[in-house]
Amino acid sequence: MVYKVTVSIDSLDPNPDNYYFDTGDEATDFLYDTVSASVQYRVDHSPYTISEEELDNIREEEMTLVRLERM
């Protein structure tokens, strides 16, 4: 079975990136690695201190930009 992970830059991204994987584990690992990298980038480049609540909100926002589908 093939799994597709779609990664968007924002909610209106007309051309999101699609990645295909042979196993669900690979796809899930990639999805969480992508989200973690995006969250870390936002934290590293923020001029302000980020609270735990704000960090949770950033994670939630980033999770809305990825989608996992079984093909």
Secondary structure, 3 states (H helix, E strand, C coil): CCEEEEECCCCCCCCCEEEEECCHHHHHHHHHHHHHHHHHHHHHCCCCCCCHHHHHHHHHHHHCCEEEEEC
